[in-house]
Amino acid sequence: MVDIPLSALEVAMVQTGTRAVDTLRDTGAFAQELERLGYHRLWYAEHHHSPAIGAFPPVVLGAHAAASTSAIRLGSGGVLAPNHAPLTLAEQFGTLAALHPDRIDLGIGRGPGTFDEATARALRRGAGPTTDAEYRDDVAAILAFLVDEVALGPLPEPWLLASSPAGAALAAELGLPVAVAHHIRPENTGAVLERYRAGFTPSRWCAQPRVLLCVEAVCAETAQEAQRLIGPMDVVKAGLLRGVSESPFPTPEEAAAHPFTEAERQALAGFRAQQAVGTPEFVVRRLRELAGETGADELMLTTPVYGFRDRVRSYELIKKNYGV
């Protein structure tokens, strides 16, 4: 049996029929619920210009949650380096770590956090997509500033997010723990892990390879209810398959009436087979399989369902049956 820590990724969905302020209210309560359930850490993702996901800075959400919790680790999963000056990120997360010692993580990613080109360029003050060399320099600068410029006390724990072998290679080169985006590109997970472990160089941040695997996990008392809960995210994913990124996050009832094409159904079924959606017994078994297959040191669950109570209940059922 593989029993490793469970954590959570919060993407702050703005649901149909609600406002952004409602989502913000729920994020604080969600952190308290996860701490009560015994989850190890909670990360916040950076997104922009999306009708389904709030544009809430991870450092602000982390600070808000840290003020109302006492034990759970908090941080970014991730903050997107090309959108920010390295010194600014070091100052922000360094300050947060000083205020909440040994509880703050700095998960760093590369993407723009938006499918809208104008928004991406605005975030980067007119600059185009970052190159591999520029991204490496940004990450290295963040780490250097953390140590040399703004070391106010305990440092945040840095992680590098990876959904491709290139990201894994950078994490290995810099000696950082890696968070693998299995919930986004499960087809790349094997290659990411192979590249990371083969090239890992020990550093002050990490003495040996350390892997967090992020998995989409939706759990309910019955398989039918779990399928109902994952329906809204299926609609969003189907839109992305068509190149449509402006879909709001629908209700389960709206999702149930959505006319999926056969190609979309097949693609969604293939993706879901790589994740963990179903009853507590099925989800826990699937999570342990993934942990065993990948050798992950930690699992991070993302649960994109409509309704705060249903989302918390999913995490509750998993933790109760997982047993760690």
N, C-alpha and C positions, 0 to 999 in steps of 0.2 A: 504494500500500500504506500502511495506517495502522499505525504501530508506536508505541505509547505504553506507559508502565509498567504492569506487572501487580502487583496486591496481593491480599490475601486477607482474608476475614471468617470468624472462628471463632465458631460458635454453641454449641460445647461440648455436643454430644449425649451424653446418658446412654443407652447402648444396652441393649436387652434382653439379659439375662445378664451384665451388668457392674454395677459400683458407681460412685458419684460419684467416689470416690477414684481409680478407674481412669481416668476422664475427665480428672481433674486431672493425673495423671501424664503422660497423652498430650499435654496442652496444652504442657508444657515441651518435650517432644521435637518436637512439631509446629513450634514456633517455630524450633528449631534446623534442622530440615529445610528450612523455607521460606527461611531465611537462606542455607543451603548452595545452594539452587536459584536464588537471586538475586532473590527477590520484594522489592518495594519497601517495603511496609508490611503489618502484620498488626493487625487490629482485633478487639476482643472485644465481643460484644453482651450487653446486660443483659436477663435473663429471670428470672421468679419463678414458683414454684408450678406447675412443669410436670414431668410424668413423663418427658418426652423431652429436655428441655434443662436443664442444671445451673444453679442459682441462684448463680453465681460472679461476684462484683463485677468489672467490667472493670478497675478500677484495681489490684486485687490480682493478677489474671492478667497484666496488663501489667508490673507490678513483678517478678513471678516470671520472666517471659520475658526481661525486660531484663537480669536478673542472669546469664542463661546465654547471651546473644547479644551481639554487638558492633556490628552495622551496621544491621540491619533496623529500620525505624520501627515503633513499637508504640503502641497507644492504644485508645480506645473507639469503637465503631460500633454503637450509641452508648450513652453513659450517659444516663439519662432524667431530664431536669432537674426535672420535677415531683416526683420521688421523693426529692430531696436538697436541702439548703440550699445556695444558691449559693456561700456562703463556704466550705463544706465541700468542694465540688467544686474550687474554685479552689485551696484549700490542698493537696488531695490531688494534683491533676495538676501544680500548680506545684512541689511538692516532688519529684515523680517526674521532671519536666523538669530540675530542678536537679541531680538525681543522675545523669541520663542525658541530657546536653545534646544538643539538635538531633535527638532520636530519638523524642519523645513527642507524640502527637496527642490532642486532646480533641474527639471527635465527639459532638455533643449531639443528643438526640432528645426527643420529646414523649410518646410512648405510655406506658402503665403497665407494659408488659413482662409482662403476665399477662392471662388471660381471666377470672380469678377475682375477683369484685367485692370479697369480703372481704379478699383479699390486697392489692388495689389500695388499699383504704381504710386498711389497716394500714401500708402503705408511706408513705402521705400523712397519717398520724396522724388519720384520720377524715375528712379533706377529700374532697370529690367531685372529679370530673374538672376539670382546669384549663381556664380560658378562654383565648382567643387573647391577650387583654391580659396575663393572668398569665404565660403562657408567654413572651411577648416580654420582660416585665420580668425573669423568671428568667434568660433568656439574656443580656440586657444586664447584669444584675448579676454574673453569672459572669465576663463579659469585663472589667468594671470592677474586680472584686476581683483578677483575675489581674494587672492592671497596677498598681493602687494599693495593694493590701494584702499580697500575698504574692509579689512579684517577687523571688525568691531568686536569680535568674540568668536563663539562657535560658528563655523561656516555651514552654509547649506550643503546638502549632499548632492553633487552633480550627477546627472544621468544623460545619456544621449539616446534619443528616439531613433529607431531604424525600421524602415519597411523595405529596404533594398540592401544588397551586398555592399554597395558603396558606403551607406551609412554605418553598416557594421564594421567595415574596414577602418573608418575614422574613429569609432569608439574603441576599437582594438589598438590602434596606433596611439591614442591619447591615454589609454589605460582607464577608460571610464566604464562603469556598469551600463548595460544596454537594455532598453525597453523595446521589445519587439512588437510591432503593430500587426499581430496576427488577426486582429479584428478588422483590419483594412485590406491587407494583402496576404492572406494565408498561403497562397501559392509560393510566396517568397521565403517563408519562415525557415525551411531547411537550409537554403543557401545563405541566409542571413546568419544563422547560428554557426554554420561551418566556417564562414569567412571570419566571424568574430573570434571564435575559439582558436582557430589556426594562427591568427595574427596578433593575439593579445600580448601587450607589453605591460608589465606591472608599473604602477605609478603611485604617487602619494594618495590618490583617490581610491585606488582599488588594487589589491595585491594579486588577485586572480580573477578569471572571468566570472561575471555575475550577470545573470539573465532574469529579467522580468518579462513574462509573456502576457500580453493584453488580449483578452478573449471576450467576444460578445456572448453574454449569458443572460437568458431570460427564463425564470423559473416560476411555476405555479403548481397548485395542487393536482391539476390534471393536464395532460398533454394538449387537450383542446383549448384550455384557457391560456396556456403558454403560446399556442399558435395565434390566438386572438390578440394577445398582448404584443407580439412581434409584428403584427400586421401593419401598423403605421410606419415602422421603419422599413418594411418591405416596399411601401409606396415611395418613400424617399429614395431608396436604392434603385428602384425601377426608373425613377426620374433621372438619376445619375447615369444609368445605362443608356438613356436616350440623349444624354448631354444637357438635361434640364436640371439646373441647380436651384431654381427659385421656388420649389415646392414647400409649402408650410408643413409642419408636423401635424398630420391629421388625427382625428379621433379613431378608436378601434372600429366604430360603426362606419365611418367614412371609408376606412381601409377595407372593411369587409365587402363594400360595394364597388371597390376599385376594379376596373376591367384590365387585368394583367394579360399580356400576350403570352403565348406558349413559350416563346423564347425567354421572356422575362421570368416565367415560372421555373424554367429549367435552370437559369442562371442563379436565381435566388435559392433554389433547393441545393444547388452545388455549393454555394457559399455557406448556407446554414449547416450543411453536413460537417463543415470544418469548425463550427462554433459549438455552443452548448445551450440548446433551447428545449425545454420539456419539463417533466416532473422532477422533484428533488432527487430521486434516485438516479434518473437518467443524467441530469446535469452534473451531479457530483461524480458519477462514474466517468463521464466525458472529460471533466476537468482533470481528474486523476490520470486518465489516459494521455491527455495532452502534456501534463507535467512529466509523465514517464517517458513519452516519446521525445520530448525536447530537452529534458534535463533541466528545466527551468527551476530557478531558486525561489520564485514567487509568481503568483498569478494575480493579474489585475483584471477585474470584471467591469465591463461597460454594459449598461442595461437601458437601452433607449426605448422605454415604454411610456405610454400616455398615462398620466395620473401619478401623483406623488405617493399615495398609499400603495398602489400596485408595485411601484418601483422599490419601495422600502421592503415590501413583503417578499419580493423576489430575493433580495439580499438576505433577508431574515431566514427564508427557507434554505437557501444554500448554506449559510453559515451554520445553522442548526444541524444539518445533515452532514456537513463536511467534517466538523468536529475539531477544528484547530482554531 
